[in-house]
């Protein structure tokens, strides 16, 4: 399959909101106590930078932590009809290039436990589980 990865523009806004709504629906369906349908757009125009959203983070200034710089992937989504065709792998490849250009030493991300498909995908890309986030509801 041939495809082009490019930086999104404002013309792409509605199509990107549709893609984000697909992944948001998965989260709402599986964790309704954590995720809700927004009353307005699923993402603001300022938020959307592409089908993969990542940013650079610096380690917290805690004395025990070794200072480091890493990229963090907030969202990765491909529409259902294009899944399992290399789009996700290609988008992650672009993030790796971008992260290296920003002098990041690693790429990190979170995966919700219900999202088994994403967990398998990231394991295939060489990711390993580094920690588990645990939650106890108080209400």
N, C-alpha and C positions, 0 to 999 in steps of 0.2 A: 504494500500500500504506500502510495506517495502522499506526503503531507508537508506542510510548511509550518515551522514554529516561528512566530514573530511576536513582537511586542504589541499588546492590545492598544486600541485607540478608543476614543469616545464613541465611535460608530459601533463598536462591539458591545457596548454596555448591556443592551437587552439580552443578547445571546449569552453573555457571560452570567447574567443574573439567572437565566434559565438553567445553566450548568450548575451554578452554586445551589439553586433550589433543589436539584436532584440529590446532591450530597447532603444538604440540610435536611431533606425529607428522611433520608436514611437515619440520620442522627435523631430527629424528632420521634420517629417510629420506635427506635430502640431505647432511647433515654428521654421520655417525655417530661420527666421531672428536672431535666437539665437543659433541654432545648425546646424552644417554642417557635411558632411561625410568626415572623415579624408583621406588624400592622402595615408597614410600608415596604419599600424595596428590600430585597434580601441582602444587598450590600449597597453602600453608598458609592457614587461614582469615584470618590477619592480612594476608596478601599481597593477597588478592582484594578489589578496590574497585570492580569493574565489568568490562565487556567491553572497556573501553579503560583502560589503566593509564598514568598520566603523573605526573610530579613536577617540581618546580622545581629548577633548578640555577643556581649562580652560577659565573662564569668562575673558572678557577684563578688564584691570586695570583702569576702570572708577570709580571714587569715589562713585557714586550713586549705583553701582552694588554690590550685595553681592557676594563675591568670591565663586565660585563653580566649580565643575568638572563634566563633562557629556560626554557621548558617542554620537557620531554623525554618523548616517548611511548615507553614500554617495550613495550607490547603492544596490538594492535588485532586483534580477531577477530570474525567473524560466522559463524555456522554455515552450512554449504554451501547449504542450501535457501533461505537468505535473502540470499545474496550477489548483487550486481549489482541491488539493489533500493533503494539509497540509505542503507542502515544505516551503512556505514562513513563516508560523507560526513557524515551526521547526528552520529555519535559524534565525528568530528573537529571538527565545528562546536561541540559542547559543550566540547571541550578548548580551542578558541580562546576561547570566552567565559570559561572558568575561568582560562586563562592571562592574559588581559587583566585579570581581577579581581585577580590576584596580581602585576600590574605586570611581566609578562614581555614582552620585546620581540620574541620569536620562538618558534616551535615547531620542535624538531629531533627526528630519529629516525634509526635505523639500519635498513637493509634488506639482508639477505643476498643475494648475487648470484644465487643459484638461484631466488629468489622474484620471478620476472618479473611476475606478476600484481600484486604489491604495488608494484613499481617503477612500472608503468604507472599504477596507481591514484594514487600520490603525485605523479607528474608531472602528472596531470590536475588535481590539487588545487593545482598551482603550485609544488611542491617542486623544487629543483634539487640536483644532486650538488655538495657542497662539498668533500669529501675522499674518499679511498679508504683503507680500512684494509687493510694487507697483512700476511700471516702466512707464516712459514716454519716447518714442523714440524721439530723437532730429533730426534725419535725415530721 
